[in-house]
Amino acid sequence: MLSLSVVAESVKELFTKLVPAALLAALVVLPACSINVKDKKNGEGESRVDIKTPMGDIHVNDQPDIRETGLALYPGAKPAEKEYSDDKKGANVNISGPGFALKVVAAEFTSDDSPDKIMAYYNKELQKYGTVVQCHGRWKGTHVGKVKSDKSGSKPVACSGDDKGDSVELKVGTEDNQHIVAVEPDGKRTKFALVYVRTHGKDDTI
């Protein structure tokens, strides 16, 4: 599983710890390389990691623009609350290199409405991208499974596992270009996640 929160934190932690050494190496080996790490101030604002090299770029932002998922936010929904201080409920990850690019945008929200109402809303929203597949399983939130960029990535999305559980995933598209909405009851509320995944392989046209 690829966790957006893990991606954001591990990349930031790695480059926060290794920035001096990395910059020295960059000056010697890759003069065009740049690394920029921006942390929140007093817990406010966004955290960003921007790495640019002649071989590729990595950009991670823990406060994504939800419009980039291609889906509208459910009316009245609120950003999911953190369960612990370092908890991340969203991220925008962009990785590009020779012949490959990956973009993942995801965020979690909560609503006082029932799961059925939210699923009905997003079932209609997702239909603009094609046939919607409904799957059941355990809650994944903003976690994303293996992303394919080869020829198999053009296959339509499908359910995996035993297709059982309290969480429902609505998804549409292909393995390498998909929109996902995960929904699960959360006490008297409903939690849901909006996810967009897009990959480009060397044979793709961007």
Buried (B, 14 or more C-beta within 10 A) or exposed (E): EBBBBEBBBEBBEEBEEEBEEBBEEBEEEBEEBEBEBEEEEEEEEEBBBBBBBEEBBBBBBBBBEBEBBBBEBBEEBEBBEEEEEEEBBBBBBBBBEEEBBBBBBBBBBBBEBBBEBBBEBBBEBBEEBBEBBEBBBEBBBBBBEEBBBEEEBEEEBEEEEEEEBEBBBBBBBBBBBBBBBBBBBBEEBBBBBBBBBBBBBEEBEE
